[in-house]
């Protein structure tokens, strides 16, 4: 069964900005959760994965292109425009996609370490910053973007 596609609406730039707003909010939540000792590290890792996923989807939408409705970041990255400089390796993206599942479900008894959380936040931060730079190259400024 083929994955459903998210098709851009009539205002793709506005929609893309909305997705980037969410990515920024998710990144801020990941960083905040990382600092809060009472919050499990898996929550911060999950929010970092979400920030990365939403940032990549924002770039695709900015180009007025549809994207597959999947959580596999590596699959999404293959849909990015050729001029987007993704600051993460395919291995990092696959790891982050796997971490997302481990953070949500206790099935495999995976332990998410502090180092895992820091790595996930580092990847997310780099992807979100690259997304902001890509938006700026398309004339979308930081004033247009506010974390949601």
N, C-alpha and C positions, 0 to 999 in steps of 0.2 A: 504494500500500500504506500503510495507516494505521500510525502508530507504536504500538508496544506501550505498555501502561500499567503503571506500578508502583502496585500497590494496597496501601494500608497494612495492616499485620499486626494481630494482636489487641491490641497495645499501641502505638497510634500515637504517644503522647507519648514513650515510651521510644525508639521508632524515630526520631522526629524529632530527639531529643537526640543520638542516635548520628550522624545525618547532620550536625548542627551541629558535633559534636566533630570530624568529618572536615574540615569547612569550616575550622574554626579551625586544625587541623593543616596544611592546605594553605596557608592564609594565612601561617602561621609559616614554612613551607618556602619560600614565594615570597619573603618578606622576607629570610630567611637566604641564599637563592640570589642575591638582588640584591646583597648585601654581599660575596659570595665572587667574587673576580675570575676564578677559574679555571672558574667555572660559566657556560655560555652564558646570555645574557639571555633567550633563548627559553624556557629551563627555568623561570625565574622567572615569565615571562608566562603560560606554560601553567598553572603552579600557581595563579596569581591567578585565571585563568579557572575553574579547577576549584573554588576556594574560593567564588567567586560562584555557580556552578552548584549546588553542594551546599547552600549557604545557602538559596537559593531553593527547592530541593526540600525542605529541612527545614521551611520555613514551610508549604508545601503539605501535607506529611505531618502537621504539628501540627494542622492543621484537619481531619484524618482524611479527606483527599481524595486520589484518585489523581493521578499526574502522568504526562505523556508521557515515555517513555524516549528523550529526545533531548538533544543537547548545545547546541542553539540556545537561548541564554539569553532572547532576546526571546520566543520561543514559550513558554518556561516562565513568564516574567513575566506573560503573559496569563492564567495559571492561578492567580495569587496572589489571596488574599482581598482584598476591596475596602478593608478597613481597614489593610492593610499599606502603609506609606509607603516606596516604593522610592526610594532616593536616587540613582538613575541614570536618565538619559534613554534612550528607545528607541534613539537613535543610539549612545550609549555601549555599550548591551547588544549591538547588532548588531556594532559594532566589536570588542568583546571576543570574541564568537563567531567572527568572522573571524580574529582573532588566534590563537585556539586552534588552528585548522587550520594557519595559517602557522607556528606554533611546533612543530607535530608533523611536518610534511612539508616537504621541501625543493623541492617541485614548482615553485613560482612564484618562487623566488629572492627571496622577500620578506625584507627586512632588518628585524629587530626592534631598534629603537634603545633606548638607555637611557631616553629620554623615554617611549617606548611601555611599557617595563617599569614605570616609575614611575606612569604613568597607569593601567595595569592593576591594580597593587597598590592604588592609591588608590580605584579603583572597588570592588575586592574588599573592602577594609577598610570602606568605607562600607556596603556591602550586608551584610557580616557583623555590623557593629555594629547596623544597623537590625533584623537578624534577632534578635540578642540582646535588643534592646528589645522586639520583638514577643513573644518567648518570655516575657520578664518580665511583659508585660501579660496573659499567659495563666497566670501563676503559676509558671513555670519559671525558677528562679533560676540564677545563675552557679555555685552550689555543685552544681547538677545536671549541669553541663556541664564536661567536661575534654577538652582537645584530644587527639585520637587520632592 
